[in-house]
Amino acid sequence: MIKASKFFAVLMAAGLATGCASKSDISNLQSQVDGLKAEMNSVKGSADEALSAAQSAEAKAASAESAARRAAAAAEDVSSKLDRMFKKSMMK
């Protein structure tokens, strides 16, 4: 009977020690999860900023492309006018 109660006492002590260790492990993991959530939110914010900047750059590139097309058309128009003026002057 004494051996059984000593064994039970040792078993209870081991169980309590393991239970406490498990609780500290769980709280350690919870703090790590909380840290990862905060880091994930930070990364998401950075990704949103990058997406916004990319969309803005895309809009500016489209605007610049449109302006370049208008400039090329204007240059072509001026070039044809100069050619006509040159041909007129050569005919005189």
C-alpha positions as CSV (number, residue, x, y, z in Angstrom):
1,M,0.0,0.0,0.0
2,I,2.8,2.4,0.9
3,K,4.6,1.6,-2.4
4,A,1.4,2.2,-4.3
5,S,0.9,5.6,-2.6
6,K,4.5,6.6,-3.3
7,F,4.1,5.5,-6.9
8,F,0.9,7.5,-7.1
9,A,2.5,10.6,-5.6
10,V,5.4,10.4,-8.1
11,L,2.9,9.8,-10.9
12,M,0.9,12.9,-9.8
13,A,4.0,15.0,-9.6
14,A,5.1,14.0,-13.1
15,G,1.6,14.6,-14.4
16,L,1.5,18.1,-12.9
17,A,5.0,19.0,-14.1
18,T,4.0,17.8,-17.6
19,G,0.7,19.7,-17.4
20,C,2.5,22.9,-16.5
21,A,5.1,22.4,-19.2
22,S,2.3,21.9,-21.7
23,K,0.6,25.1,-20.6
24,S,3.7,27.1,-21.0
25,D,4.3,25.5,-24.4
26,I,0.8,26.5,-25.4
27,S,1.2,30.0,-24.3
28,N,4.6,30.2,-26.0
29,L,3.0,28.9,-29.2
30,Q,0.1,31.4,-28.8
31,S,2.6,34.3,-28.5
32,Q,4.4,33.0,-31.7
33,V,1.0,32.8,-33.5
34,D,0.2,36.4,-32.4
35,G,3.6,37.5,-33.6
36,L,3.0,35.8,-37.0
37,K,-0.4,37.4,-37.3
38,A,1.1,40.9,-36.7
39,E,3.8,40.2,-39.2
40,M,1.3,38.9,-41.7
41,N,-0.7,42.1,-41.4
42,S,2.4,44.1,-41.9
43,V,3.3,42.1,-45.1
44,K,-0.3,42.5,-46.3
45,G,-0.1,46.2,-45.8
46,S,3.2,46.3,-47.8
47,A,1.6,44.2,-50.5
48,D,-1.4,46.5,-50.7
49,E,0.9,49.6,-51.0
50,A,3.0,47.8,-53.8
51,L,-0.2,47.0,-55.7
52,S,-1.4,50.6,-55.4
53,A,2.0,51.8,-56.7
54,A,1.9,49.3,-59.6
55,Q,-1.6,50.4,-60.6
56,S,-0.5,54.0,-60.5
57,A,2.5,53.3,-62.6
58,E,0.4,51.3,-65.1
59,A,-2.0,54.3,-65.4
60,K,0.9,56.7,-65.9
61,A,2.5,54.4,-68.5
62,A,-0.8,54.2,-70.4
63,S,-1.0,58.0,-70.4
64,A,2.6,58.3,-71.6
65,E,1.9,55.8,-74.4
66,S,-1.1,57.8,-75.5
67,A,0.9,61.0,-75.5
68,A,3.7,59.3,-77.5
69,R,1.1,58.2,-80.1
70,R,-0.2,61.7,-80.4
71,A,3.3,63.1,-80.7
72,A,4.1,60.6,-83.4
73,A,1.0,61.5,-85.3
74,A,1.8,65.2,-85.0
75,A,5.3,64.6,-86.2
76,E,4.0,62.6,-89.2
77,D,1.6,65.4,-90.0
78,V,4.4,68.1,-89.8
79,S,6.7,65.9,-91.9
80,S,4.1,65.5,-94.7
81,K,3.4,69.3,-94.6
82,L,7.1,70.0,-95.0
83,D,7.3,67.5,-97.9
84,R,4.4,69.2,-99.6
85,M,6.1,72.6,-99.1
86,F,9.4,71.3,-100.5
87,K,7.7,69.9,-103.5
88,K,5.8,73.2,-104.1
89,S,9.0,75.1,-103.9
90,M,10.7,72.8,-106.4
91,M,7.9,73.2,-108.9
92,K,8.3,76.9,-109.0
